[in-house]
Amino acid sequence: MRGQPNLALARRRAKAVLATLDIPVPWSLTAFLSSIERQRGRRILLVPSTMSRYAAVASGLWISRGEEDLIVYDATASPLHRQNTVFHELAHMLLGHRGRPLSGGTQGNQPPLMMHRQHYEDQLELEAETLAYEMWRAVGQRLLTRHGTAGRLAGAFEAPPGVRHA
């Protein structure tokens, strides 16, 4: 997709995809991944890696190969940042984005495809970030305690009763 990124389009696509997801209660990333695996008919593997030296290039990436998807994330990042990376890469999958052929080995006739952030300003990245944000909103109340500083901060960003976010 070329041209100026379209935030309205990204929001519409994110909300449409979010409506198809089964968000587990209580929250569990493992259960969430299992649900997405069933929905897509593909296995998802989380692969920790030391990526901090490549932080300017990527903090995570998605590799689609054969009948499985790999989400590679920076094992040295904070737990919150690691989960955000997983959400971002899941968003690419769920939005139907396609990666670029990965040089090197092939599986069958199709080479593995890889997707990683190249430009923050392109539409695909905006869509993935928007869906990752919507996932956080959907599970956020289950992740943040209502006590202490984190709970007060989360409460400060919530809409008052009867007011909906755009």
Long-range contacts (C-beta under 8 A, 24 or more apart in sequence): 1-122, 1-123, 1-124, 3-123, 5-121, 5-122, 5-123, 5-125, 5-126, 6-123, 6-126, 7-126, 7-130, 9-123, 9-127, 10-123, 10-126, 10-127, 10-129, 10-130, 10-131, 11-130, 11-166, 13-95, 13-127, 13-130, 13-131, 14-91, 14-127, 14-130, 14-131, 14-133, 14-134, 15-134, 17-91, 17-94, 17-95, 17-131, 18-131, 18-134, 18-135, 18-138, 20-94, 21-94, 21-135, 21-138, 23-138, 23-139, 25-142, 26-142, 27-139, 27-142, 27-143, 29-83, 29-86, 32-139, 33-90, 36-90, 36-93, 36-94, 40-93, 40-94, 42-67, 42-68, 42-69, 43-67, 43-68, 43-69, 44-68, 44-69, 44-70, 44-71, 44-90, 44-93, 45-69, 45-70, 45-71, 46-71, 46-73, 46-86, 47-71, 47-72, 47-73, 48-72, 48-73, 48-74, 48-75, 49-73, 49-74, 49-75, 50-74, 50-75, 50-76, 51-75, 51-76, 51-77, 52-76, 52-77, 57-116, 58-116, 58-117, 59-85, 60-85, 60-86, 60-88, 60-89, 60-116, 61-89, 61-114, 61-115, 61-116, 62-89, 62-92, 62-93, 62-99, 62-114, 62-115, 62-116, 63-99, 63-102, 63-112, 63-113, 63-114, 64-93, 64-99, 64-112, 64-113, 64-114, 64-115, 65-102, 65-107, 65-112, 65-113, 66-107, 66-108, 66-112, 69-93, 84-132, 84-136, 87-131, 87-132, 87-135, 87-136, 88-128, 88-129, 88-132, 89-115, 89-128, 90-132, 90-135, 91-127, 91-128, 91-129, 91-130, 91-131, 91-132, 91-135, 92-124, 92-128, 94-131, 95-124, 95-127, 95-128, 95-131, 97-124, 97-127, 97-128, 137-165
